[in-house]
């Protein structure tokens, strides 16, 4: 019998251990290839990058479309030559976008939207809770705030320029004063920072366009021979009345006078001859100024003045181009804010007398009201007792009456005109009448025209 080697006693742990450790399997030569290793690394990087880009895209989209911090609409001015960082700081200070110390959110959003080159300066209105995408879109689209400015009818060019100079929305100085009658009164919209020269140019272009349209539709029988003469006559109509329903009748009066070679006798032309583009005299016209020589004084010159006395609006241009078909040669204030139109001098004088009577009555009523004693301390009369009447006051001095010289066919009495206010509209009616062109027997001392 063969003898077995003696069995040496071992611990249970040692008994479980293998007597020989197997050799590890050899790696494939293909798996150890450099190309495989590099390829695996690239794929891993791409997968991680795609996951990162997706996460960034999701976060950026959510951030750009989230509601902004604005609690109400707000206007913010972005100055010229402001960069992305400057714009971000301005928007953060205004509370339009969330605070970001490094401006990464705004800059990243601008770059993501490829809007860096499209950022524009200007004054922008951002809506309540505007998202970052909306904010950037507003700036890129150049949706600047438009400021409205209204130029009233009947202002002179000098008065219009003064208004533009006082308005801080506009910038720059005007190179020259625009000619009278070349600006169209209207309501215009301009962004902040618009040069004043550009404003004037736009108003001149608008006037040319409107004048061409009105001239093309004019009545061929009107006694004006050029668009410039139409503007001149329309400026007188503009200064004479501010009521839309009277423009065509006022234009008809002047048109009829021109046809009959009668002096226009318009008070606003006296004022323009005295103060020019300032527009207002600031006091009543003196009697001596009525016959004071001036190229614009239509009490002295025949026909139209050499140029406009203001800038008429479209309505006055249209009324002058197509006046009412009447035979009226006179008009006078009727005491109600309008005018009474007449064909003859006698009818006109009746209208003047009626107006004077109304003025005297109003003057007496005013004096009585001012001088009436207070009634608070007077006990109430008993039932059935007659009420105490206020003491009557002597009537105030009546305004000076017009000389009663007989009218001449070639020079009827003057038309009652409106004294222009600062905004070009007629503010109050002058009621004094002047005699026809005949001189009085004795020279009158100089005095102010009766109001």
C-alpha positions as CSV (number, residue, x, y, z in Angstrom):
1,X,0.0,0.0,0.0
2,X,1.2,3.4,-0.8
3,X,1.4,5.7,2.0
4,X,-0.4,8.9,1.9
5,X,1.3,12.0,3.0
6,X,0.3,13.0,6.4
7,X,-2.4,15.6,6.6
8,X,-1.3,18.6,8.3
9,X,-3.9,20.3,10.3
10,X,-5.1,23.7,8.9
11,X,-7.5,26.3,10.0
12,X,-10.8,26.6,8.3
13,X,-9.9,29.9,6.7
14,X,-6.7,28.3,5.2
15,X,-8.6,25.3,4.1
16,X,-10.9,27.5,2.0
17,X,-8.0,29.2,0.2
18,X,-7.0,27.8,-3.1
19,X,-3.7,26.1,-3.3
20,X,-2.8,27.8,-6.6
21,X,-4.1,31.2,-7.8
22,X,-5.2,31.1,-11.5
23,X,-3.5,33.4,-13.9
24,X,-5.5,36.4,-15.1
25,X,-6.8,36.3,-18.7
26,X,-4.6,38.0,-21.2
27,X,-6.1,41.3,-22.6
28,X,-6.8,41.4,-26.3
29,X,-4.3,43.3,-28.4
30,X,-7.2,45.0,-30.1
31,X,-8.6,46.3,-26.8
32,X,-5.2,47.9,-26.0
33,X,-5.2,49.8,-29.3
34,X,-4.6,53.6,-29.0
35,X,-7.4,54.4,-31.3
36,X,-9.9,52.5,-29.2
37,X,-8.8,54.3,-26.1
38,X,-9.0,57.7,-27.7
39,X,-12.4,56.8,-29.2
40,X,-13.8,55.8,-25.9
41,X,-12.5,59.0,-24.4
42,X,-14.1,61.2,-27.1
43,X,-17.4,59.4,-26.8
44,X,-17.4,59.9,-23.1
45,X,-16.7,63.6,-23.5
46,X,-19.4,64.0,-26.1
47,X,-22.0,62.4,-23.9
48,X,-21.0,64.5,-20.9
49,X,-20.9,67.7,-23.1
50,X,-24.4,67.0,-24.6
51,X,-25.8,66.4,-21.1
52,X,-24.2,69.7,-20.0
53,X,-25.4,71.6,-23.0
54,X,-28.9,70.3,-22.5
55,X,-28.9,71.3,-18.9
56,X,-27.6,74.8,-19.8
57,X,-30.2,75.2,-22.6
58,X,-33.0,74.1,-20.3
59,X,-31.8,76.5,-17.5
60,X,-31.2,79.4,-19.9
61,X,-34.6,79.0,-21.6
62,X,-36.3,78.9,-18.3
63,X,-34.4,81.9,-17.1
64,X,-35.1,84.0,-20.3
65,X,-38.8,83.2,-20.3
66,X,-39.4,83.7,-16.6
67,X,-41.4,86.7,-15.4
68,X,-39.2,89.7,-14.7
69,X,-39.2,91.7,-11.4
70,X,-41.0,94.8,-12.8
71,X,-44.2,95.5,-10.8
72,X,-45.4,98.1,-13.3
73,X,-44.5,99.5,-16.7
74,X,-41.3,101.5,-16.7
75,X,-39.4,103.8,-19.1
76,X,-35.7,103.4,-19.2
77,X,-33.2,105.4,-21.2
78,X,-30.2,103.6,-22.7
79,X,-27.5,106.1,-23.7
80,X,-25.6,105.9,-27.0
81,X,-22.5,103.7,-27.2
82,X,-23.5,101.6,-24.2
83,X,-22.1,98.1,-24.2
84,X,-23.6,94.9,-22.9
85,X,-22.3,95.3,-19.4
86,X,-23.5,99.0,-19.3
87,X,-26.9,98.0,-20.5
88,X,-27.1,95.2,-18.0
89,X,-26.2,97.6,-15.1
90,X,-28.8,100.1,-16.2
91,X,-31.5,97.5,-16.5
92,X,-30.6,96.1,-13.1
93,X,-30.7,99.5,-11.4
94,X,-34.1,100.2,-12.9
95,X,-35.4,96.8,-11.7
96,X,-36.1,95.6,-15.2
97,X,-34.0,92.4,-14.9
98,X,-32.9,90.4,-11.8
99,X,-29.8,91.5,-10.0
100,X,-26.6,89.7,-11.2
101,X,-23.3,90.8,-9.9
102,X,-21.3,89.6,-12.9
103,X,-24.0,90.3,-15.5
104,X,-23.6,86.7,-16.7
105,X,-27.4,86.2,-17.2
106,X,-27.9,89.2,-19.4
107,X,-24.7,88.8,-21.4
108,X,-25.3,85.0,-21.8
109,X,-28.8,85.6,-23.0
110,X,-27.7,88.3,-25.5
111,X,-25.1,85.9,-26.9
112,X,-27.5,83.0,-27.0
113,X,-30.0,85.1,-29.0
114,X,-27.2,86.4,-31.3
115,X,-28.3,89.9,-30.4
116,X,-25.1,91.6,-29.5
117,X,-24.8,93.7,-32.7
118,X,-28.5,94.6,-32.6
119,X,-28.6,96.4,-29.2
120,X,-29.7,100.0,-29.8
121,X,-29.7,103.1,-27.6
122,X,-32.9,105.0,-26.9
123,X,-35.8,105.4,-24.5
124,X,-37.7,102.2,-24.0
125,X,-40.9,101.2,-22.3
126,X,-40.7,97.8,-20.6
127,X,-44.0,96.1,-19.7
128,X,-44.8,94.8,-16.3
129,X,-43.1,91.4,-15.5
130,X,-41.3,91.6,-18.9
131,X,-39.1,88.5,-19.3
132,X,-35.5,88.8,-20.2
133,X,-36.3,87.6,-23.8
134,X,-38.9,90.4,-24.1
135,X,-36.5,93.0,-22.7
136,X,-33.7,92.1,-25.2
137,X,-36.3,91.9,-28.1
138,X,-37.6,95.4,-27.3
139,X,-34.0,96.8,-27.4
140,X,-33.1,94.9,-30.6
141,X,-36.3,96.0,-32.4
142,X,-35.7,99.6,-31.5
143,X,-39.2,100.1,-30.1
144,X,-38.4,103.5,-28.6
145,X,-40.9,105.6,-26.8
146,X,-42.7,108.2,-29.0
147,X,-43.3,111.6,-27.5
148,X,-46.3,113.5,-28.8
149,X,-46.0,117.3,-29.4
150,X,-48.9,119.4,-30.7
151,X,-48.3,122.6,-32.6
152,X,-51.5,124.8,-32.6
153,X,-52.7,126.5,-35.7
154,X,-51.9,130.2,-36.1
155,X,-48.5,130.3,-34.4
156,X,-45.7,132.1,-36.1
157,X,-42.5,130.3,-37.1
158,X,-40.7,132.2,-34.3
159,X,-43.3,131.0,-31.7
160,X,-43.0,127.4,-33.0
161,X,-39.2,127.5,-32.7
162,X,-39.4,128.9,-29.2
163,X,-41.6,125.9,-28.2
164,X,-39.1,123.5,-29.7
165,X,-36.2,125.2,-27.9
166,X,-38.1,124.9,-24.5
167,X,-38.8,121.1,-25.1
168,X,-36.0,119.0,-23.6
169,X,-37.1,116.0,-25.7
170,X,-35.2,117.5,-28.7
171,X,-31.5,118.1,-29.1
172,X,-29.3,120.4,-31.1
173,X,-29.7,124.0,-32.3
174,X,-31.5,125.2,-35.3
175,X,-29.3,126.5,-38.1
176,X,-31.8,129.0,-39.4
177,X,-35.3,130.3,-38.7
178,X,-37.9,128.7,-41.0
179,X,-39.8,131.0,-43.3
180,X,-43.3,132.1,-42.2
181,X,-46.1,129.8,-43.4
182,X,-43.8,126.8,-44.2
183,X,-44.6,124.7,-41.1
184,X,-47.8,122.6,-40.8
185,X,-49.4,122.8,-37.4
186,X,-50.4,119.3,-36.3
187,X,-49.6,116.6,-33.7
188,X,-46.3,114.8,-34.2
189,X,-44.6,111.9,-32.5
190,X,-40.8,111.9,-32.0
191,X,-38.4,109.8,-29.9
192,X,-36.3,111.5,-27.3
193,X,-33.1,112.9,-28.7
194,X,-34.5,113.9,-32.1
195,X,-32.5,116.9,-33.5
196,X,-34.6,120.0,-33.8
197,X,-33.5,120.5,-37.4
198,X,-35.1,117.1,-38.2
199,X,-38.3,118.2,-36.4
200,X,-38.5,121.4,-38.5
201,X,-37.8,119.4,-41.7
202,X,-40.6,117.0,-41.0
203,X,-43.1,119.8,-40.4
204,X,-42.0,121.5,-43.7
205,X,-42.4,118.3,-45.6
206,X,-45.9,117.8,-44.2
207,X,-46.8,121.4,-45.1
208,X,-45.7,120.9,-48.7
209,X,-47.7,117.7,-49.0
210,X,-50.9,119.2,-47.6
211,X,-50.5,122.4,-49.6
212,X,-50.1,120.4,-52.8
213,X,-53.2,118.4,-52.1
214,X,-55.3,121.5,-51.2
215,X,-54.1,123.5,-54.2
216,X,-55.0,120.6,-56.5
217,X,-58.6,120.6,-55.2
218,X,-59.0,124.4,-55.0
219,X,-61.9,126.4,-56.6
220,X,-60.5,127.8,-59.8
221,X,-62.4,131.1,-59.3
222,X,-60.6,132.2,-56.2
223,X,-58.5,135.3,-56.7
224,X,-55.2,133.8,-55.7
225,X,-52.7,132.9,-58.3
226,X,-50.2,130.7,-56.5
227,X,-49.9,128.3,-53.6
228,X,-47.9,130.9,-51.7
229,X,-50.7,133.4,-52.0
230,X,-53.1,130.7,-50.8
231,X,-51.0,130.3,-47.7
232,X,-50.9,134.0,-47.1
233,X,-54.7,134.4,-47.3
234,X,-55.2,131.3,-45.2
235,X,-52.9,132.7,-42.5
236,X,-55.2,135.7,-42.2
237,X,-58.3,133.5,-42.0
238,X,-56.5,131.4,-39.3
239,X,-55.9,134.5,-37.2
240,X,-59.4,135.9,-37.6
241,X,-61.4,133.0,-36.3
242,X,-60.8,129.9,-34.3
243,X,-64.2,128.4,-35.1
244,X,-64.4,125.6,-37.6
245,X,-67.9,126.5,-38.8
246,X,-66.8,130.1,-39.6
247,X,-63.6,129.5,-41.6
248,X,-65.2,129.2,-45.0
249,X,-67.4,132.3,-44.4
250,X,-64.5,134.4,-43.2
251,X,-62.5,133.2,-46.2
252,X,-65.4,134.2,-48.4
253,X,-65.4,137.7,-47.0
254,X,-61.8,138.2,-47.9
255,X,-62.2,136.5,-51.3
256,X,-65.1,138.9,-52.1
257,X,-63.0,141.9,-51.1
258,X,-60.1,140.8,-53.2
259,X,-62.4,140.4,-56.2
260,X,-63.9,143.9,-55.7
261,X,-60.4,145.4,-55.0
262,X,-61.4,146.4,-51.5
263,X,-58.8,146.6,-48.8
264,X,-58.9,143.5,-46.6
265,X,-58.6,145.6,-43.4
266,X,-57.7,142.7,-41.1
267,X,-56.4,143.6,-37.6
268,X,-54.0,140.7,-37.3
269,X,-52.0,142.1,-40.2
270,X,-51.6,145.4,-38.2
271,X,-50.2,143.4,-35.3
272,X,-47.8,141.4,-37.5
273,X,-46.5,144.6,-39.1
274,X,-45.8,145.9,-35.6
275,X,-44.2,142.9,-33.9
276,X,-43.4,140.4,-36.7
277,X,-42.9,136.9,-35.6
278,X,-43.6,137.6,-31.9
279,X,-47.2,137.1,-32.7
280,X,-48.9,139.1,-30.0
281,X,-49.0,142.8,-29.3
282,X,-49.8,142.5,-25.6
283,X,-52.1,145.5,-25.7
284,X,-55.0,147.0,-27.8
285,X,-54.2,148.5,-31.2
286,X,-53.9,152.3,-31.1
287,X,-55.8,154.3,-33.6
288,X,-52.6,155.8,-34.9
289,X,-51.3,152.3,-35.7
290,X,-54.3,151.6,-37.9
291,X,-52.9,153.9,-40.6
292,X,-49.3,153.3,-39.8
293,X,-47.5,152.3,-43.0
294,X,-46.3,148.7,-43.0
295,X,-45.9,146.1,-45.8
296,X,-48.4,143.9,-43.9
297,X,-51.0,146.4,-42.8
298,X,-54.0,145.6,-45.0
299,X,-55.7,148.9,-43.9
300,X,-52.9,150.6,-45.9
301,X,-51.9,148.3,-48.7
302,X,-54.1,146.9,-51.5
303,X,-54.6,143.2,-51.8
304,X,-52.6,140.6,-49.9
305,X,-49.5,141.3,-47.8
306,X,-46.1,140.1,-49.1
307,X,-46.2,136.9,-47.1
308,X,-48.1,134.9,-44.5
309,X,-48.5,136.3,-41.0
310,X,-48.7,132.8,-39.3
311,X,-48.6,129.1,-40.1
312,X,-52.2,128.1,-41.0
313,X,-53.5,124.6,-40.5
314,X,-55.1,122.2,-43.0
315,X,-58.6,123.4,-42.2
316,X,-57.9,127.0,-42.9
317,X,-56.1,126.1,-46.1
318,X,-59.0,124.1,-47.3
319,X,-61.5,126.8,-46.3
320,X,-59.5,129.4,-48.2
321,X,-59.1,127.2,-51.3
322,X,-62.9,126.5,-51.3
323,X,-64.6,129.4,-49.6
324,X,-68.4,129.6,-49.0
325,X,-70.4,131.0,-51.9
326,X,-71.7,134.3,-50.3
327,X,-71.7,138.0,-51.0
328,X,-70.6,138.9,-47.5
329,X,-68.1,141.8,-47.2
330,X,-68.2,142.4,-43.5
331,X,-68.3,140.4,-40.2
332,X,-68.5,141.5,-36.6
333,X,-68.4,139.7,-33.3
334,X,-71.9,138.7,-32.2
335,X,-71.1,138.5,-28.5
336,X,-71.5,134.8,-28.2
337,X,-68.0,133.8,-29.5
338,X,-68.9,133.9,-33.1
339,X,-69.4,136.5,-35.8
340,X,-72.3,138.1,-37.7
341,X,-71.8,138.3,-41.4
342,X,-73.3,141.0,-43.6
343,X,-73.3,142.1,-47.3
344,X,-73.8,145.9,-46.8
345,X,-72.3,148.5,-44.7
346,X,-75.7,149.5,-43.2
347,X,-76.3,146.0,-42.0
348,X,-72.8,145.9,-40.6
349,X,-73.4,149.0,-38.6
350,X,-76.5,147.5,-37.1
351,X,-74.5,144.5,-36.0
352,X,-71.9,146.8,-34.5
353,X,-74.6,148.8,-32.6
354,X,-76.1,145.6,-31.3
355,X,-72.7,144.4,-30.1
356,X,-72.0,147.8,-28.4
357,X,-75.3,147.5,-26.6
358,X,-74.5,144.0,-25.3
359,X,-71.1,145.2,-24.1
360,X,-72.7,148.2,-22.2
361,X,-75.2,145.9,-20.6
362,X,-72.5,143.4,-19.5
363,X,-70.4,146.3,-18.2
364,X,-73.4,147.6,-16.1
365,X,-74.2,144.1,-14.8
366,X,-70.6,143.7,-13.7
367,X,-70.5,147.1,-11.9
368,X,-73.8,146.3,-10.1
369,X,-72.5,142.9,-9.1
370,X,-69.3,144.4,-7.8
371,X,-70.9,147.3,-5.9
372,X,-73.8,145.4,-4.4
373,X,-73.5,145.3,-0.5
374,X,-73.2,141.9,1.2
375,X,-76.6,140.4,2.0
376,X,-75.4,138.0,4.8
377,X,-76.2,140.6,7.6
378,X,-79.7,141.5,6.1
379,X,-82.5,139.7,7.9
380,X,-84.8,137.7,5.7
381,X,-88.0,139.6,4.8
382,X,-91.3,138.4,6.3
383,X,-93.6,136.3,4.3
384,X,-95.4,138.4,1.8
385,X,-93.1,141.4,2.3
386,X,-91.5,142.8,-0.9
387,X,-87.8,142.0,-1.2
388,X,-85.4,144.9,-1.1
389,X,-84.0,145.8,-4.5
390,X,-80.3,146.6,-4.9
391,X,-79.6,150.3,-5.6
392,X,-79.2,151.0,-9.2
393,X,-75.9,152.3,-10.5
394,X,-75.3,154.8,-13.2
395,X,-74.2,153.1,-16.4
396,X,-70.5,153.3,-17.1
397,X,-69.1,155.4,-19.9
398,X,-69.9,153.9,-23.2
399,X,-67.1,153.2,-25.6
400,X,-66.3,155.8,-28.1
401,X,-68.6,155.6,-31.1
402,X,-67.3,155.2,-34.6
403,X,-67.4,158.3,-36.9
404,X,-70.6,158.3,-39.0
405,X,-69.0,159.1,-42.2
406,X,-70.7,157.8,-45.3
407,X,-69.0,154.7,-46.7
408,X,-67.2,154.7,-50.0
409,X,-67.7,152.0,-52.4
410,X,-63.9,151.5,-52.7
411,X,-63.2,151.4,-49.0
412,X,-66.0,150.0,-46.8
413,X,-65.6,150.0,-43.0
414,X,-63.2,147.6,-41.4
415,X,-63.9,144.1,-40.4
416,X,-64.0,143.3,-36.7
417,X,-61.0,141.0,-36.0
418,X,-59.7,138.8,-33.3
419,X,-56.7,139.7,-31.3
420,X,-54.5,136.5,-31.4
421,X,-53.5,134.9,-28.2
422,X,-50.2,133.3,-27.4
423,X,-51.3,130.0,-28.9
424,X,-52.5,131.5,-32.1
425,X,-56.2,131.1,-31.4
426,X,-58.5,134.1,-31.2
427,X,-58.9,134.8,-27.5
428,X,-61.1,137.9,-27.3
429,X,-63.0,140.0,-29.8
430,X,-62.3,143.6,-30.5
431,X,-65.5,145.5,-31.0
432,X,-64.4,149.0,-31.9
433,X,-65.3,150.0,-35.4
434,X,-63.3,152.3,-37.6
435,X,-64.6,154.6,-40.2
436,X,-64.2,153.9,-43.8
437,X,-61.2,155.2,-45.6
438,X,-62.4,158.8,-45.5
439,X,-60.4,161.0,-43.0
440,X,-62.2,162.7,-40.2
441,X,-62.8,166.5,-40.4
442,X,-60.5,167.1,-37.4
443,X,-57.5,165.0,-36.3
444,X,-58.2,162.9,-33.2
445,X,-55.7,162.6,-30.4
446,X,-53.9,159.2,-30.3
447,X,-55.7,156.8,-28.0
448,X,-56.1,153.0,-27.6
449,X,-58.7,151.3,-29.6
450,X,-61.9,150.7,-27.5
451,X,-62.3,147.1,-26.3
